Amino acid sequence: EAQVTQNPRYLITVTGKKLTVTCSQNMNHEYMSWYRQDPGLGLRQIYYSMNVEVTDKGDVPEGYKVSRKEKRNFPLILESPSPNQTSLYFCASRAGGHNEQFFGPGTRLTVL
Amino acid sequence: QKEVEQDPGPLSVPEGAIVSLNCTYSNSAFQYFMWYRQYSRKGPELLMYTYSSGNKEDGRFTAQVDKSSKYISLFIRDSQPSDSATYLCAMRGGNTGKLIFGQGTTLQVKP
């Protein structure tokens, strides 16, 4: 089954404790992105990648890091999480030349 | 000013009504315009996309893009309770991975 998977689905952590949210897709897509979704603000793009070893900032990259060492994986790293990073996070992927993005199920992160 | 503005609603209509959802934008470089539907506790799913100006129809859904006014619309005919969801517009330029979403409009269709 074609899909985007994210782990963990739910995470409660404390300020300053480094964490990684994994994202993997099995569709051989070139493009991958991370978004956060907050009430009243919609989806905001954090980082995106157009291919292996190619990443770029979205609208809200501060406090986040990403890497794209393999085509299928695009982890999101929070080196020192803060409470304002409490949010619902989505990973997504799409094929080059196509518009349809496939979203993962979301990761609900709470930073205390 | 946000690059993409979308009225968050909520919007409540009776079953069978025609629904109009809209977004305005400020970046004239946008070329691809999309509408996503998001059900509660799920990730968004692509509903329709349009390249440049014009109309596109798919069943009960029609997407319109007016680049001269920087305005896009999604019309839902004969709305059904199963259409109750949040609808997000999204747009991007040419060969880029950067995608800008509107705030999303929450729609409720009452039986």
Interface residues (C-beta under 8 A of the other chain):
Chain A: V4 Y31 S33 Y35 G40 L41 G42 L43 R44 Q45 Y48 S49 M50 D56 G58 D59 F90 A92 N99 E100 Q101 F103 G104 P105 G106
Chain B: Q6 P8 Y32 M34 R41 K42 G43 P44 E45 L46 Y49 L88 A90 T96 G97 K98 L99 I100 F101 G102 Q103 G104
